[in-house]
Amino acid sequence: MSPYLMSAICWFLALLFPALLMGTSFAHVLEMRAKLAMPAALWLTMQHGVYAEFATIGAVVELGSIVLTGLLAFLVRNDERLFCTPRWPRH
């Protein structure tokens, strides 16, 4: 695999994973009004039944976001086109 293709795939995944993670957080915000109107027993049943995948899949996506961002930073560390800071000559 060429370094360019690997970098492009990493860019895509490093943007996709945090977007998916923000989507799960925003889903909780959108559901809040309905959850506040539920009786306590129904709310607890919903928490244990519906949101079981949020813990497993959410953990994978969150850790993937961190790892992919670190990998992307490593891959582009020497690419001067991506940074606005001037490169000072080394003596």
Helices and strands as residue ranges (DSSP letters): H 3-37, H 40-49, H 52-75, G 80-82
